[in-house]
Amino acid sequence: MNAPLEGVRVVDFGQFIAAPAAAQILGDLGADVVKVEPVTGEAARVIGLYGEAILRTYNRGKRAVALDLRDPRGQEIAHRLIEGADIVVQNLRPGVMERFGLGASAVRAKRPEVIYATVSGFGLHGPSRNRPGLDIAAQAESGIMSVTGERAGEPQRVGFPVVDAAAGHVLAQAVLGAYVRRLRFGRGDEVEVSLLEVAVHLQGSNWGEYLLTGDPPLRSGNGQPTVAPAADVMPTADGALVVSAYSAPHFERLCRLIGRPDLPADERFASNQARVAHRGELLTELRAAFAELTTDEAMELLTPNGVVAGRIGSYDEVIKNPDVVASGLFVEALGADGTPHTTLGSPWQLGSAPRTPGNGAPALGQHTAELLGQLGFSAPEIDALAADSVVHVNA
């Protein structure tokens, strides 16, 4: 069976998460992804455990070549790699690829059919186009932090690099659109995604309310500011779950199931507007009832009866969740040293691209000799380039 992108070559100049994540998605769809790194390794290789986690998660199955792009010989090798490519992905600091002669204009002048995709921090057209950007800056400047946290507390970041990860998916989506266009019309394209735009767009429902009312949303902890109970945490006898039941029928059903059929008749809770106004009192009543139940008992009571609820699980619990296990999301991969390890696959089921055990993230320069050989370099030439530190060859 042919995977959707079988035969497609992607050259990935990305570092950290956003661009490598997009290239990983394309690889999981069947593309051959070549990861280009400096001879000293991409930045994630030198930041310890966090960097190793990033490498393992977003670089499965790629082939790695290490080049000194400051050297004209390294630039020439990069151009030769791109000559056989369909897609180029990069998220280096603004202006770096241009200084190497590998920016979008230079690459597409030679190969106009190439799809050239760039992730930046703040976009390529505004006053901050030359600013380096990280996930946390995008969370801060997009409004995400302003709406995250308790009302009386300080702004909080989301507990993982949500913008970086989402930008990878957005970039892959846009690249696939550009690739379909090329298949239909024979023309390449330039794709631009910024962390700031992705971060703003992730808050679509909040922006919808703001554009309707002109009122900025406020931090409200776990609850939603205009409906109740909604996304509210209910501690149980042995853990906690989150519950949403703000429509009249669902609220009445929730109260009946937990043995409090009197609550909907209480004027403080008789309408959604009243429940929002008296959220603290409502949570006191509901939490007293849930404290008498275990999490399993509460879930077995609510979910078969159409009340939305979810157990709040630790990572130790999530990886054992039967639905997660059944999805096959966690996959086994072979590290560069041949040692197997568990990592994440892509979050979809696709008949033509099944999740199967495969190679993990490559070692620095693991495929340099192989790839240069395919470009026509002889073994002595590769050795000479390595001796001059133009390339790094993993022994």
WOPEKA-V788308 format. One record per residue. N is the residue number from 1. RES is the residue in one small letter. OMEGA is omega as a letter, one per 20 degrees, with the letter a starting at -180 (* if undefined). D_LAST is the distance of its C-alpha to the last C-alpha in whole Angstrom. Layout:
N & RES & OMEGA & D_LAST
N & RES & OMEGA & D_LAST
This chain:
1 & m & a & 35
2 & n & r & 33
3 & a & a & 32
4 & p & a & 33
5 & l & r & 31
6 & e & a & 29
7 & g & r & 28
8 & v & r & 28
9 & r & r & 25
10 & v & r & 24
11 & v & a & 22
12 & d & r & 22
13 & f & a & 22
14 & g & r & 23
15 & q & a & 23
16 & f & a & 24
17 & i & a & 27
18 & a & a & 29
19 & a & r & 27
20 & p & r & 24
21 & a & r & 27
22 & a & r & 29
23 & a & r & 25
24 & q & r & 25
25 & i & r & 28
26 & l & r & 28
27 & g & r & 25
28 & d & r & 27
29 & l & r & 30
30 & g & a & 27
31 & a & r & 26
32 & d & a & 22
33 & v & r & 21
34 & v & a & 18
35 & k & a & 17
36 & v & a & 17
37 & e & r & 16
38 & p & a & 16
39 & v & r & 13
40 & t & r & 14
41 & g & r & 15
42 & e & a & 18
43 & a & a & 21
44 & a & a & 21
45 & r & a & 17
46 & v & a & 19
47 & i & r & 23
48 & g & a & 22
49 & l & a & 23
50 & y & r & 25
51 & g & r & 22
52 & e & r & 20
53 & a & r & 23
54 & i & a & 23
55 & l & a & 20
56 & r & a & 20
57 & t & a & 24
58 & y & a & 23
59 & n & r & 20
60 & r & r & 20
61 & g & r & 19
62 & k & r & 18
63 & r & a & 15
64 & a & r & 13
65 & v & a & 13
66 & a & a & 13
67 & l & r & 15
68 & d & a & 18
69 & l & r & 21
70 & r & a & 23
71 & d & r & 22
72 & p & r & 24
73 & r & r & 21
74 & g & r & 19
75 & q & r & 23
76 & e & r & 23
77 & i & r & 20
78 & a & r & 21
79 & h & r & 25
80 & r & r & 23
81 & l & a & 21
82 & i & r & 25
83 & e & r & 27
84 & g & a & 26
85 & a & r & 26
86 & d & a & 29
87 & i & r & 29
88 & v & a & 27
89 & v & r & 27
90 & q & r & 27
91 & n & r & 28
92 & l & a & 27
93 & r & a & 30
94 & p & r & 33
95 & g & a & 33
96 & v & a & 29
97 & m & r & 28
98 & e & r & 31
99 & r & r & 30
100 & f & a & 27
101 & g & a & 29
102 & l & r & 28
103 & g & a & 31
104 & a & a & 33
105 & s & a & 36
106 & a & a & 33
107 & v & a & 31
108 & r & r & 34
109 & a & r & 36
110 & k & a & 34
111 & r & a & 33
112 & p & a & 36
113 & e & a & 36
114 & v & r & 32
115 & i & a & 33
116 & y & a & 32
117 & a & a & 32
118 & t & r & 32
119 & v & r & 32
120 & s & r & 34
121 & g & a & 36
122 & f & a & 39
123 & g & a & 39
124 & l & a & 39
125 & h & a & 43
126 & g & a & 45
127 & p & a & 45
128 & s & a & 42
129 & r & a & 40
130 & n & r & 38
131 & r & r & 37
132 & p & a & 34
133 & g & r & 35
134 & l & a & 33
135 & d & a & 35
136 & i & r & 37
137 & a & r & 39
138 & a & r & 39
139 & q & a & 41
140 & a & a & 43
141 & e & r & 44
142 & s & a & 45
143 & g & a & 47
144 & i & a & 45
145 & m & a & 45
146 & s & a & 49
147 & v & a & 50
148 & t & a & 47
149 & g & r & 49
150 & e & a & 52
151 & r & a & 55
152 & a & a & 56
153 & g & r & 52
154 & e & r & 50
155 & p & a & 48
156 & q & r & 45
157 & r & r & 41
158 & v & a & 40
159 & g & r & 38
160 & f & a & 35
161 & p & a & 34
162 & v & a & 36
163 & v & r & 36
164 & d & a & 32
165 & a & r & 32
166 & a & r & 35
167 & a & r & 34
168 & g & r & 31
169 & h & r & 34
170 & v & a & 36
171 & l & r & 34
172 & a & r & 33
173 & q & a & 36
174 & a & r & 37
175 & v & r & 34
176 & l & r & 35
177 & g & r & 39
178 & a & a & 38
179 & y & r & 36
180 & v & r & 39
181 & r & r & 41
182 & r & r & 39
183 & l & a & 39
184 & r & a & 43
185 & f & r & 44
186 & g & a & 41
187 & r & r & 40
188 & g & a & 37
189 & d & r & 38
190 & e & a & 37
191 & v & r & 36
192 & e & r & 37
193 & v & r & 37
194 & s & r & 37
195 & l & a & 37
196 & l & a & 40
197 & e & r & 42
198 & v & a & 40
199 & a & r & 41
200 & v & a & 45
201 & h & r & 45
202 & l & a & 44
203 & q & a & 47
204 & g & a & 49
205 & s & r & 52
206 & n & r & 52
207 & w & r & 52
208 & g & r & 55
209 & e & a & 57
210 & y & a & 57
211 & l & r & 58
212 & l & a & 61
213 & t & a & 62
214 & g & a & 61
215 & d & r & 60
216 & p & r & 57
217 & p & a & 55
218 & l & r & 55
219 & r & a & 53
220 & s & a & 55
221 & g & a & 52
222 & n & a & 51
223 & g & r & 55
224 & q & a & 55
225 & p & a & 58
226 & t & r & 60
227 & v & a & 60
228 & a & i & 61
229 & p & a & 60
230 & a & a & 56
231 & a & a & 53
232 & d & a & 54
233 & v & r & 53
234 & m & r & 55
235 & p & r & 54
236 & t & a & 55
237 & a & a & 56
238 & d & a & 52
239 & g & r & 50
240 & a & r & 51
241 & l & r & 51
242 & v & a & 52
243 & v & r & 55
244 & s & r & 56
245 & a & a & 60
246 & y & r & 61
247 & s & a & 63
248 & a & a & 67
249 & p & a & 67
250 & h & r & 63
251 & f & r & 64
252 & e & r & 67
253 & r & r & 65
254 & l & a & 63
255 & c & r & 66
256 & r & a & 68
257 & l & a & 65
258 & i & r & 64
259 & g & r & 68
260 & r & a & 69
261 & p & a & 71
262 & d & a & 73
263 & l & a & 71
264 & p & r & 71
265 & a & r & 75
266 & d & a & 74
267 & e & r & 75
268 & r & a & 72
269 & f & a & 69
270 & a & r & 72
271 & s & r & 70
272 & n & r & 66
273 & q & r & 67
274 & a & a & 69
275 & r & r & 66
276 & v & a & 64
277 & a & a & 67
278 & h & a & 67
279 & r & a & 63
280 & g & r & 63
281 & e & r & 66
282 & l & a & 65
283 & l & r & 62
284 & t & a & 64
285 & e & a & 66
286 & l & a & 63
287 & r & r & 60
288 & a & r & 63
289 & a & a & 63
290 & f & a & 60
291 & a & r & 59
292 & e & a & 61
293 & l & r & 59
294 & t & r & 55
295 & t & r & 53
296 & d & r & 53
297 & e & a & 57
298 & a & r & 56
299 & m & a & 54
300 & e & r & 56
301 & l & a & 59
302 & l & a & 58
303 & t & r & 55
304 & p & a & 58
305 & n & r & 60
306 & g & r & 59
307 & v & a & 58
308 & v & r & 54
309 & a & r & 53
310 & g & r & 49
311 & r & r & 48
312 & i & a & 46
313 & g & r & 43
314 & s & r & 40
315 & y & r & 36
316 & d & r & 37
317 & e & a & 40
318 & v & a & 38
319 & i & r & 35
320 & k & r & 38
321 & n & a & 41
322 & p & r & 42
323 & d & r & 42
324 & v & r & 38
325 & v & a & 37
326 & a & a & 39
327 & s & a & 37
328 & g & a & 34
329 & l & r & 33
330 & f & a & 30
331 & v & r & 27
332 & e & r & 25
333 & a & r & 21
334 & l & r & 18
335 & g & a & 15
336 & a & r & 12
337 & d & r & 11
338 & g & a & 14
339 & t & r & 17
340 & p & r & 20
341 & h & r & 22
342 & t & r & 25
343 & t & a & 25
344 & l & r & 28
345 & g & r & 28
346 & s & a & 30
347 & p & r & 34
348 & w & r & 36
349 & q & a & 37
350 & l & a & 36
351 & g & a & 37
352 & s & r & 35
353 & a & a & 32
354 & p & r & 32
355 & r & a & 30
356 & t & r & 27
357 & p & a & 25
358 & g & a & 21
359 & n & r & 18
360 & g & r & 18
361 & a & a & 16
362 & p & r & 13
363 & a & r & 10
364 & l & r & 10
365 & g & a & 9
366 & q & a & 8
367 & h & a & 10
368 & t & a & 10
369 & a & r & 10
370 & e & a & 12
371 & l & r & 14
372 & l & r & 15
373 & g & r & 15
374 & q & r & 18
375 & l & r & 20
376 & g & r & 20
377 & f & r & 18
378 & s & r & 17
379 & a & r & 14
380 & p & r & 15
381 & e & r & 16
382 & i & r & 13
383 & d & a & 12
384 & a & r & 15
385 & l & r & 14
386 & a & r & 11
387 & a & r & 13
388 & d & a & 16
389 & s & r & 14
390 & v & r & 16
391 & v & r & 12
392 & h & r & 9
393 & v & r & 6
394 & n & a & 4
395 & a & * & 0
